[in-house]
Amino acid sequence: MQFSKKKIDYIIIFIIFYFCLSIISYKYNLSNFDKFKQEGIDFYHPMIKGDALRHLQHGAEIKRDLDEGINYFKTGRSLFSEYIPARLATGYYYFFDYDLYNNWDEKKINLGIHSYYLLIQCVIYYFALLCLYLVISKEIPKKICFFITLFLGLEPTIFQYHGTFWSESIFFSLQLFLLALVIKNKTSSLGFFWIGVFLSLLSLQRSPAIFYIIPIIVYFLTTVRKENYAKILFILVGYTLITSFTGYHNYVRSGLFYIVPNEARANLYLYFVPNIISKEEIENEKKLSLSWIKKNKIKVDYERMNESDKKHIPNSLCERDWIKIEKDVVKLCNYIRSRTKKIMFDHPILTLKHILYKSFHTPLLNPFHIYSDNRYVSGESYYGTPTHEKLIPYRIFYSSIIYFISLLGLFKLFKEKNKKILTLMILSIVYFFVVISWHGNTRYFVPVLIYLSFFFSYGAGFVFDYLNKKFFKKL
């Protein structure tokens, strides 16, 4: 009797290899940076600061509330930042019974407790990559699948985040799961429902994805038959179901049903207003805000604010806990957003120039972000250093290579008339570039690389075939 031997898929072996490299990466980070560094008279944790500290601390606060017997829907702060990152931290601390701090008075971060956190993060990402590969392997040539998984598995701008506490790695994982669902979907109602669920999860992980549902619906409207249009409504069902859970949580805690984080309301002011109006006008905006706060009888604990917080009024009032009543925080953030829109419309030329300037800078890839983040107390202290200046030419060269090969891949896809992949990737790239480019932060651009990987891989396949034909076949 003869048994058929199933051939081992070498791409799966490579994905496992990439996963092993991610483990080495996060262990390196922990062994070198899971400790305290001194900046002046202050001590800080090189890996847990800024947004990472905000999410982990919020998660630790929720875990503390749960330990005290508080109902889950009563836990948490006002939703300044995204919903999921803090809850993932809560789940981790609760399951392993860890505490972020030694105590809540001193707030000294406990060392040596986050290895499993980063391991789980790596497992999720490379499992998502495996799922995507198993789907695209039925739609895309094997050689192109190899380059896609190689890019998504090892491209340094993406890879660097798996061994950190930034929210990017989980966001990338959700992008991959969602891509697998969208590409696989055979117009089944259940498939559309799960797409809606993951669209919602994506937006709750990072708020710029909140309207990504629109290009996804446009994609299906242009690629499925008209008799299946009604099934697309199940995307809205899945999206609404998960998003409403967040709104309900906020409602139980604060008495106000809201979904969009306050950060999304206030950040426009922080990053736009100082760049389009004078210092005198900024001071006038501050006075208007304080007057509005007084008129609306909002109680603010000004005595606890330091000079930096007072300098950044009104945005700092939206971010920190100087206002105890959550409804008042949301009301203030809405006011800040309305004032920002008015200032932008009153200065359209300056606004457009600022957007164009930031949009030109945003696509500059930065595979050295975590390298610098682990070695400097903040981005502000890093910018302008010799190290930053030294790395810029390398970033420009690397970005140019990536975009050139991706451009070749775009032409290749147009030539092959692969309508579905072209439509999905172009809509996705355009969407995420538009919603983040005004910020100017190159880190916010990285999710675009998930979709650009398809263009890059077709381009890499073309280059490989050309080199093979031109040189290697003659040997």
Secondary structure, 3 states (H helix, E strand, C coil): CCCCCCCCCHHHHHHHHHHHHHHHHHHHHHHHHCCCEEECCEEECCCCCHHHHHHHHHHHHHHHHHHCCCCHHHCCCCCCCCHHHHHHHHHHHHHHCCCCECCCCCCCECCCCCHHHHHHHHHHHHHHHHHHHHHHCCCCCHHHHHHHHHHHHHCHHHHHHHHCCCCHHHHHHHHHHHHHHHHHCCCCHHHHHHHHHHHHHHHHHCHHHHHCHHHHHHHHHHHCCHHHHHHHHHHHHHHHHHHHHHHHHHHHHHCCCCCCCHHHHHHHHHHHHHHHCCHHHHHHHHHHHHHHHHHCCCCCCHHHCCHHHHHCCCHHHHHCCCCCCHHHHHHHHHHHHHHHHHHHHHCHHHHHHHHHHHHHHCCCCCCCHHHHHCCCCCHHHHCCCHHHHHHHHHHHHHHHHHHHHHHHHHHHHHHHCCHHHHHHHHHHHHHHHHHHHCCCCHHHHCHHHHHHHHHHHHHHHHHHHHHHHHCHHHC
